[in-house]
């Protein structure tokens, strides 16, 4: 994901009155994909309406771990020059373009 894509994504997250958390984004993506039905066919509660606090916390923990791992993996793949198209050809890390 390029920096401009991340900025657009962040801008979209702020469109409402408050910014959605990563846990909420994950939960809502799951709900959209599952057509808002739980594994047993019952309707899934919406994040703000009826989702229990302990379930929200579990989604937040999972989302933080995914984000942490994704950032660590990204940073480990290549140097600053490799990750930025503006610096193409300047890389001296030996890893080259792996993105």
Buried (B, 14 or more C-beta within 10 A) or exposed (E): EEEEEEEEEEEEBEEEEEEBBBBBBBBBEEBEEEEEEEEEEEEBBEBEEEBEEEBBEEBBEBBEEEEEEEEEEEEEBBBEBBBBEEEEEEBEEEEEEEE
